Amino acid sequence: MKKLLYYVMLIERGKNYNKINQAMVVKHVEYIKKLDDNGQLVLCGPLKGYPGTAGMIIIKAKSYEEADVICKSEPFVAEGYAAYKLITLEVGNKDNNYLLKKQ
């Protein structure tokens, strides 16, 4: 069975993050909509209670490199308001016995 991989983009607040204006938020949301329209968005949203981390986007991509390009193109990142960490997530579910290997 092929591994189901997603990529988690953690958006980290940069030193200019508090200077984000409404126009920048609109660019960010439009980018999220584009990912959704392209079938690349799994889940996204702000993270509450994690100082320094603004939010998360879970991405479907063919490779880590493709996901990295998506992250670099995100407006908050591209325009210098935020940085990101990109993490590979191997999905555990009923179909793969929650990643428990059969003995």
Disulfide bonds with the S-S distance in Angstrom:
none
